[in-house]
Amino acid sequence: MGLVKKDRESLEWPFGAIPLARDEIHEKIIKMMKQETRGKALNVPTGTGVLADRLRKMGFEVSCCDINPSFFSVPDLKIEIGDLNQSLPYSEECFDYVVCLDGIEHLENPYNAIREFRRILKKGGRIYLSTPNYLNIERRFRFLLLGTFSKIPTHEVVKEIWKDSLSMVHLSPIPYSLLKFAMEHYGFRILAVEKDRSKSRLYWLIPIVWGIRLYSRFLSKEKWEFYRLNETLKDEILMGGNTLILIAEKLA
């Protein structure tokens, strides 16, 4: 999470509360959820509650949950406190949908969150999950040069701005291939992978992309399978934007 880089004083956001995730992620999710049958949806982490409020107005029965309720600012909705590292305050198989935007990379135990999603989703229920695209060519190149996928804040920032809470830090940068593996292991099937938007500045790295794809042609079938190259070499990931959006279904 984390506020997007905008001038918040001059920002005009037509949906009430200010989103913590990027606007384009919200718009993608709203467009996809419009196609879904209305039902019970959990928005976790809910942040300010703006996405939950939009889903409620679309006809979904929405529950809101977050480890930190201080950002929540939608008076017509109730927020419950829950920690995805441990457990959520809901019974088994009670939701048709879980919407988790820019949350799983902030967790100390993201795999516990996947297990919790499976527990609270009905059979055939769907999860809409967004997370940074750590496998796009820009982040791969940044890791090569700097040895890290994202910025690591100072302890002073964590203490003074985030009140000594690590929940706003990218503690667990999970690449798509590992995230998919874990979700499949815990009983989900990936239905679709979308990017938030295209990034024009990636195109100057296209020669490196060609080099990666050429190198991969000489790898064995076994290595293609181990490294999930059939998927991670696709444009949606390798040339994708800042964020990946996954849609997954809980298997019976």
N, C-alpha and C positions, 0 to 999 in steps of 0.2 A: 504494500500500500504506500501511502505517502502522498501528500498533495501534489497534484500535477503542477508543472511550471507555468503558472499563469499569474497575471496581476489580479488577485482576488478582489481588490477594491473596485475594479472596473468591469469585472466579469458579469455578464448577464446570462444566467442559467435559468431556463424557463420551467424547470420542474421542482422548484422549491429548494430543498437542501442541496449543498454543493457536494458533488461526487469526489471521493478520494481516488478512485481508479480513473484512468483516462476516459474522456467522453466517448471516444470511438468504440471502446470496449462495451460501455453501456448500450450504445446504439446497436451494436452487433447482437448483444444478448436480447434486447427488446425485439429486434427483428426476428430472431429465431424463436423466441418464446411466443410470439404472436401465432405461430403455426401449431403450437401445442394445445392439446385438450386441456381445458381449465381444470385445476385441481389444487391440492395442498402443496405449497412451496416454502422451503426454508432458505432464507438468505443469510449465509454465514461465511465470513464475517460481514456484518451488515453496514459497518462504517457509520455514515450519517443517516442512512435509511432511505436515501433518494431512490435507489433502484427498487427496493422493496415497495415503496409507495407507488411507483409506476406500475409494478406488477399487480399490486392490489387494485389499482384503477382499471387494469386490463381484465379483471375478473378472477384473478387467482386468490386463494385463501392463503395469506402470507404470514409466516412467522419470522421474527428477526432475532438474531443471536450474535453476540460478540463478547470477547474477553474484556473489552474496554468500552463501556457505554457512554463515555464522556463526549464522543463525537456525535452521538445520535440526536437528531433534531427534527423528527417528524412526530408531531403531537397526536396524530390519529392512529399511530401504531404503538404497540407495546414491545419493548426489547427485553430479552432474557439473557442472563450472563452464562456463558459456556466457554470451556477451554477445549479446543480441538486437539490439544496435546494429551488430554485426559478423556473426558466424556461430555456429551451434550445432554441437556435436561429434557430429553424426549424418549418416548417409548419406541419399541421396535416396530419397523415397517409402518410408520405413520405418515410418511410424506411421498408424494408423487414426484417431486422435483427437489433437488438441492442446487442452489446457485452460489458458487464460491468464487468470488473474483479477487485475484491478487492476494490470496491469503495463504496458500499452502507453503509458499517459499519463506514465509515468516515464522514457521513453526519449528519448535525443537524436535518434534516427532511427527513429521508429515504423514508417515505410514499409518500412524494411529488414526489420523483424520480420515484416511481412505477406509479404514475398518469401520469407523463411526458412520461414514456416509452409507456404507453397505448395511449397517445395522438399522438405521432409521428409514431407509428407502424401502418402499414396497417392491415386490417382484415386478420387473419391467420398468421400475422407476428410473428417472434419468438425472444425471448430474451435468451441470454446465460449469465448467471450471476454467479459469484463466490463470496463466502464470507467465513470467518472463520467458521469452524464447532464447534460451541459453545456447542453442545450436545454430543460430543464424550466423552468417559469415562475419558480420561485424563483431559479435561477441567472441567468436572463435579467435579472430585476429587480435582483439583486445586481450584475451587470455594469454595468447602467445607473447605479447609485448609486456603485459603488466602482471600476469600471473593471477588474475582475479576476474570473475565475470561481472562484478558490479562494485560500486563504491562502498567502502567500509567506513561508517561514521566514526568520529572520535568518541572517546568515553565522555568527554565534556558535553557533546551534543546529546548523547543518549540520556545523560543525567539531567541536563538543564531543559531541553526541549521535550523529551519523551518521558520525563519523570522517572528515569532509571529503568524503564521497561524495554525489554528486548523485542517486544512484539511488533515493533515497527521496522526491525532490521531484517534484511534478507539472510536469515540464518541457514537456510537449506536450499541452495540453488539446485533444483532437480532438472536435468535435461529431459527432453521429451521421451527418449528411448527408455530411460529408467522409470519415468513416471508411468508410461504405458505398461511396462513389465509389472510394476507393483499393482496397478489397477486390475490388470488381467489376473494376477495371482489372487487377488481378493474378490474376484467374482464379477468384474465389469468387462464389458465389451466396448471398445472405442468405436463410435459410429461416425464421427467426423472430426476433422482438425481444420481450424480456420485461423487466419492471421488477423490482427486488428486492422492493419493498413499497410500499404507498401511504403518502403523507405527509399527515396531516390538516391541517397548517398551510398547505398549498398552497391550501386552499379560500378563504382570505381574499383570494387573488389572482385568483379567478375573474372578477371584472369586467374585469381586464386581459386575461385569456384571451379573453373575449367580444369585447373591442376588437380584439385581434389577428386573430381569425377574421373579424370584420366587415370589417376593413381588407383582409384577403386576398381577400375576395369581389370586390373591385374591381380586382384585379390580372389581368393578361393570362394566357392559357394558357401562354405562353412563360415568364413569370416563375414560374408555379407549377412548371414543369418545372425551371428553373434552380435554384430554392431548395428543391426537393424537398418542397413544401408538402403534397402528398398524404400524406406520411409524418410530417413534423415537426409537423404540427398534430394528429396523433392523440393521444388521451389517454395512451397508453403512453409517449409522449415528453414532450409539453407538460405533462401532469399526472402524469408519472412520478415515481418515487422518486429516491433518491440515485444509483442505479446502473442502467445498462442492461446486459442480458445478450443477446449476439448469438449465434445459431447459424448457421454458414455452411458450405457444402459446396464442396470443390474440384472444379471442372469438369474433364471429361476433356480 
